[in-house]
Amino acid sequence: MPKLFMSGLLLALSSLSVAGAPDGNHYYITGKIAEYTQAFDRCNQIAESRDLPSKEIITKLTDFTQRDIERLLMSKAALLRQECEKPELTELAYAILITENEELQQHTREAISAIKVLAFSGDIRKFQAIYQSVPAEIRQTLEDIGYFDRPFDDRKLLDAIRKKP
């Protein structure tokens, strides 16, 4: 999903180099898109660079069904990444809202349209629903572990859980 997202962002940013004199709104919006892209990369790097939690935590997670732990870790990882990006995402949303009623050049409208599809897709609501669908006791166990308060790589952690004897 992150690679697909970044490909879409690169496509959106490449559409910004369309001929024509950009206006102040164009620079404002593309600047906010660039800041959000940097936040997206930063949050992914945080997740990917983190070590796995202790063996005790991994063992504790193996107490739950494979389905529950997969759903929990996948959704929690997505929610934490979104939380990490939230300041820049909020700024981007604000920038879009305050400029969308103005007379915008076509390439600025296209940039806004492209980033709205990517950054505000509604997938986060799906992840919230998945997270809430996991039994409360399992969610609480995860919430009580300090490791899960910053972005983490759910795939790497799931691999470690699957390899646990």
Secondary structure, 3 states (H helix, E strand, C coil): CHHHHHHHHHHHHHHHHCCCCCCHHHHHHHHHHHHHHHHHHHHHHHHHHCCCCCHHHHHHHCCCCHHHHHHHHHHHHHHHHHHHHHHHHHHHHHHHHHHCCCCCCHHHHHHHHHHHHHHCCCHHHHHHHHHHHCCHHHHHHHHCCHHHHCCCCHHHHHHHHHHCC
